[in-house]
Amino acid sequence: MPSFLTATQKKKADLPHKTSRLKLISGTSNISLAKEIAAYMGINDVPLVSKRFADGELYVQIQQSIRGCDVFLIQPTCAPVNDCLMELMIMVDACKRASARQITAVIPYYGYARADRKTAGRESITAKLTANILVESGVDRVLAMDLHSAQIQGYFDIPCDHIYGSPVLVDYLSTKNLGEVVVVSPDVGGVARARAFAKQMKDAPLAIIDKRRSAHNVAESLTVIGEVKNKTAILIDDMIDTGGTICAGAELLRKEGAKRVIACASHPVFSPPAYERLSVDGLFEQVVVTNSIPIEESKKFKQLKILSVANMLGEAIWRIHEESSVSSMFR
C-alpha cells in the first residue's frame, strides 16, 4: 500500500461528467512518465504535434479541442533545459489560444532550481526568473515535485502545489532487509530533508556529512557527524547531478565503517561524469531514483533502481481537478 492516500483516485469512475473536462497533454521531455500518469488516471492524453524547424524554432499544435477544459501540461524542464522550458511556454500559449479554462504546469523536475538565491554579486536568481516567465506565459497553477529549496514555491505568484518523492522511496526501502539504518545528509543544507526522511523511516537516526565546496559541481568531504559504523547508510538528496557530492560522501561513509551505502534521490540529472562515478563497484549497494527525468540507456548501470512517481502525480492531478486537498495525500 503506498504511503500517500488514494481515496480520490478510487472515486474517479463515479465522475464521468467531471473527467470529460480534464485533459492531459505531454511535452516531449518525458513522454513515458506522461503515459504512466494517463494509465493511472484511466484517461487518454491529448495528441500533440511538436517539431523543430530548420533554424531551431519549435512548433507546437494541440490535436484535439480543449475549449473550456482543465488542462494539465506534463513537462519536466530537464536537459536540454532551455528547449524544454520554451516548449512548455509554447504549449501554454497554444492552450490559452484554444480557450482552455485552466492551465496547470506539471513540472516533476524544475530546472534552474539551484539558482534560488544570490551567493555573489551580479548573479541572477534564475529560479525566480523562470517562475516569472511561466506566470507571464499564462500558467494558472503549478504542480512541482521535490523543489531544490522550499522557498521556490513562493517565487510563483500563482498557486503552486509542492509534493515529495520520499513516499515512493520509503515504500521501496521498506521492502528491503536493511538491518540497522542511519539516514545521512550529504551536506548541511540537506539536513531538513534528511530529518524528514529519517522520520518516515521509523525515526531512524540521522548523520551529517560536513563538506566544503570549492567550485560549482566540486565538493570536498571532511567529516561525518553521527554514528554510521556497522550500519546501512542511506544517503538522501533531492538530485544527483555529476555525482561528486554523493560519491564523496559514500567514500567517507565506507571509511567510517558503514556496512552498506544506498543513495536515494528524486531527480537523476546524471550529468557527465555521473555514470563513471556512480557505477564504481563496492561504493553503492544501490542508487535509487525516480522517473521524474528520463534516463538514457547509456546512463544506466547495475546498481541503479528507478521507481515510478506516476501514480503519485496522477493522484495529485485528480485532487487539483476536483479541488480537494493535495497535502492530505501524505498524512
C-alpha positions in Angstrom: 0.0 0.0 0.0 1.5 3.4 -1.0 2.4 5.9 1.7 0.2 8.5 0.0 -3.6 8.2 0.2 -5.6 7.4 -2.9 -9.2 7.9 -1.9 -9.7 10.5 -4.6 -8.5 8.1 -7.3 -10.9 5.5 -6.2 -13.8 7.9 -6.9 -12.9 8.8 -10.5 -15.2 6.2 -12.0 -18.1 8.0 -10.4 -17.2 11.3 -12.0 -17.5 11.0 -15.8 -19.1 14.4 -16.2 -16.0 16.0 -14.5 -13.3 13.8 -16.1 -14.6 14.7 -19.6 -13.2 18.2 -18.9 -9.9 17.0 -17.6 -7.1 16.9 -20.3 -3.5 15.7 -20.1 -1.0 16.9 -22.6 2.6 15.8 -22.6 5.6 17.7 -23.9 8.5 15.8 -25.4 10.8 15.8 -22.3 9.3 12.7 -20.5 6.6 11.1 -22.7 6.9 7.7 -20.9 6.0 9.3 -17.5 3.0 11.1 -19.0 1.8 7.8 -20.4 2.0 6.2 -17.0 0.1 9.1 -15.4 -2.6 8.8 -18.0 -2.8 5.0 -17.4 -3.2 5.5 -13.7 -6.0 8.0 -14.3 -7.7 5.9 -16.8 -7.8 8.6 -19.5 -6.1 9.2 -22.8 -3.6 12.1 -23.2 -4.4 14.6 -25.9 -2.3 14.2 -29.1 0.3 16.9 -29.6 2.5 17.8 -32.6 5.8 19.2 -31.5 8.6 19.7 -34.1 11.6 21.8 -34.8 12.1 23.9 -37.9 15.4 24.0 -39.8 16.5 27.2 -37.9 15.9 25.5 -34.5 12.5 27.2 -33.8 9.9 25.0 -32.0 6.4 24.4 -33.4 3.5 23.0 -31.2 -0.1 22.2 -32.2 -2.7 20.5 -30.0 -4.6 17.9 -32.0 -7.9 18.0 -30.1 -10.4 20.6 -28.8 -9.7 21.7 -25.2 -12.2 24.6 -25.1 -13.4 25.1 -21.5 -11.2 22.3 -20.2 -9.0 21.8 -17.2 -5.6 21.2 -18.9 -2.5 19.7 -17.2 0.7 20.0 -19.2 3.3 17.4 -18.2 6.8 18.7 -18.8 9.9 18.4 -16.6 12.3 21.1 -17.6 15.3 18.7 -17.7 18.1 18.7 -20.2 18.1 20.3 -22.7 16.6 22.7 -20.1 16.1 25.8 -22.4 14.4 23.7 -25.1 12.1 22.0 -22.6 11.2 25.3 -20.9 10.5 27.0 -24.2 8.4 24.1 -25.4 6.3 24.3 -22.2 5.7 28.0 -22.7 4.6 27.5 -26.3 2.3 24.7 -25.1 0.8 27.1 -22.5 0.2 29.8 -25.2 -1.4 27.2 -27.5 -3.8 26.2 -24.7 -4.7 29.8 -23.9 -5.5 30.5 -27.6 -7.5 27.3 -27.7 -9.7 28.7 -24.8 -8.7 26.3 -22.1 -10.5 27.1 -18.8 -7.4 26.5 -16.5 -3.8 25.5 -17.3 -1.7 23.7 -14.8 2.0 23.1 -15.5 3.0 19.7 -14.0 6.8 20.0 -13.6 8.2 16.8 -12.0 11.7 18.4 -12.2 12.1 22.1 -12.1 15.2 23.3 -14.0 17.3 26.2 -12.7 16.1 25.4 -9.2 19.6 25.6 -7.8 19.9 29.3 -8.7 17.5 30.1 -5.9 19.5 33.0 -4.3 22.4 35.3 -4.8 25.7 33.9 -3.5 27.9 36.6 -5.1 27.4 40.0 -6.6 25.9 40.4 -10.1 24.3 37.0 -10.2 20.8 36.2 -11.4 18.2 34.4 -9.2 17.2 32.3 -12.2 14.7 30.1 -10.3 12.7 33.2 -9.7 13.1 34.5 -13.3 11.9 31.1 -14.6 8.8 31.3 -12.3 8.1 34.8 -13.6 8.4 33.6 -17.2 6.0 30.7 -16.6 3.4 33.0 -14.9 3.6 35.6 -17.7 3.2 32.9 -20.3 -0.3 32.2 -18.9 0.1 29.3 -16.5 -2.7 29.3 -13.9 -1.1 27.0 -11.3 1.9 24.7 -10.9 2.4 21.2 -9.6 6.0 20.5 -8.8 7.9 17.7 -7.1 10.9 18.0 -4.7 11.9 21.6 -5.5 15.6 22.2 -4.6 14.5 24.6 -1.8 11.1 25.3 -0.2 11.4 29.0 -0.9 10.9 28.4 -4.7 7.3 27.6 -4.0 6.9 31.3 -3.1 8.5 32.5 -6.3 5.3 31.8 -8.1 2.6 34.5 -8.0 0.0 31.8 -8.6 -1.0 28.6 -6.7 1.9 26.1 -6.5 1.3 22.6 -5.1 4.6 21.0 -4.0 4.7 17.2 -3.5 7.5 14.9 -2.5 9.0 11.8 -3.9 10.0 10.4 -0.5 6.9 8.2 0.0 7.8 6.3 -3.1 11.4 5.9 -2.0 10.4 4.9 1.6 7.9 2.3 0.2 10.7 0.7 -1.7 13.2 0.7 1.1 10.7 -0.8 3.5 10.7 -4.0 1.3 14.4 -4.4 1.8 16.2 -6.1 4.7 18.4 -3.2 5.6 19.3 -4.0 9.2 20.2 -1.1 11.4 19.7 2.1 9.4 21.1 5.6 9.6 19.9 8.4 7.2 22.7 10.6 6.1 22.5 14.2 4.7 25.4 14.7 2.1 25.7 18.4 3.3 24.5 20.7 6.0 22.0 22.3 3.5 20.1 19.0 3.2 19.6 18.4 6.9 15.9 19.3 6.9 15.3 16.9 4.0 17.2 14.1 5.7 15.5 14.6 9.0 12.0 14.4 7.4 13.2 11.2 5.5 14.5 9.7 8.7 11.2 10.3 10.4 9.4 8.4 7.6 12.0 5.6 8.0 10.5 4.8 11.5 12.5 7.6 13.2 15.9 6.3 12.0 19.0 8.1 13.5 20.5 11.0 11.5 24.1 11.7 10.4 25.5 14.7 8.5 28.5 15.0 6.2 30.3 18.2 6.7 31.8 19.4 3.5 33.2 22.4 1.7 32.5 23.3 -1.9 35.5 24.9 -3.7 33.6 25.4 -7.0 30.4 24.5 -8.8 30.0 20.7 -9.1 33.1 20.2 -6.9 32.7 19.0 -3.3 35.3 18.2 -0.7 34.0 15.9 2.1 35.6 16.5 5.5 33.9 14.5 8.3 30.8 12.6 9.4 28.8 13.9 12.3 26.9 11.0 13.8 27.4 7.2 14.2 27.5 5.1 11.0 29.8 2.2 11.9 28.3 -1.2 11.0 25.0 0.4 9.8 23.2 0.7 6.5 23.8 4.3 5.5 21.0 5.9 3.3 22.4 9.0 1.6 19.4 11.2 0.7 19.4 14.2 -1.6 16.9 15.9 -4.0 19.0 15.3 -7.1 22.2 13.6 -8.3 23.9 15.8 -11.0 27.6 14.9 -11.6 27.6 12.6 -8.6 30.6 14.4 -7.0 28.9 15.2 -3.7 27.1 11.9 -3.1 30.1 9.8 -4.2 32.5 11.7 -2.0 30.0 11.2 0.9 29.8 7.4 0.1 33.6 7.0 0.2 33.7 8.8 3.5 30.9 6.6 5.0 32.8 3.5 3.8 35.9 4.7 5.6 33.9 5.4 8.7 32.8 1.7 8.8 29.3 1.8 7.2 28.3 -1.7 6.3 26.2 -0.7 3.2 25.6 2.6 1.4 22.4 3.3 -0.5 22.0 6.6 -2.4 18.4 7.9 -2.8 17.3 11.0 -4.8 14.2 12.1 -6.6 15.9 13.6 -9.7 18.5 11.7 -11.7 20.1 14.6 -13.6 23.2 12.4 -14.2 25.4 14.9 -16.0 28.9 13.6 -17.0 30.8 12.1 -15.3 28.0 10.8 -13.1 27.9 7.3 -14.8 31.6 6.7 -14.2 31.4 7.8 -10.6 28.1 6.0 -9.5 28.9 2.7 -11.2 32.1 2.1 -9.3 32.0 -1.4 -7.8 31.9 -1.5 -4.0 30.8 2.1 -3.5 27.0 1.9 -3.5 24.8 -1.2 -3.0 22.1 0.7 -4.9 21.4 4.1 -6.3 17.6 4.6 -6.0 15.9 7.4 -8.1 12.6 8.2 -9.6 11.5 8.6 -13.2 10.9 12.4 -12.9 13.7 12.7 -15.5 14.1 10.1 -18.3 17.4 8.2 -18.1 19.1 7.2 -21.3 20.1 3.6 -21.7 23.7 4.6 -21.9 23.5 6.2 -18.4 22.1 3.1 -16.7 24.3 0.9 -14.5 23.8 -2.3 -12.5 23.3 -0.6 -9.1 20.6 1.7 -10.5 17.0 1.3 -9.4 14.3 3.5 -11.0 10.9 4.0 -9.2 7.9 5.5 -10.8 6.1 8.6 -9.4 3.4 8.4 -12.0 0.7 7.2 -9.6 1.5 9.9 -7.1 1.5 12.7 -9.7 -1.8 11.2 -11.2 -3.4 11.3 -7.7 -2.3 14.9 -7.2 -3.7 15.9 -10.6 -7.1 14.3 -9.7 -7.2 16.2 -6.4 -6.4 19.5 -8.1 -9.0 18.9 -10.7 -11.6 18.0 -8.0 -10.5 21.0 -5.9 -9.7 18.8 -2.9 -6.6 18.7 -0.6 -3.3 17.7 -2.1 -1.3 17.8 1.2 -3.7 15.3 2.8 -2.2 12.7 0.4 0.8 12.4 2.7 -1.0 12.3 6.1 
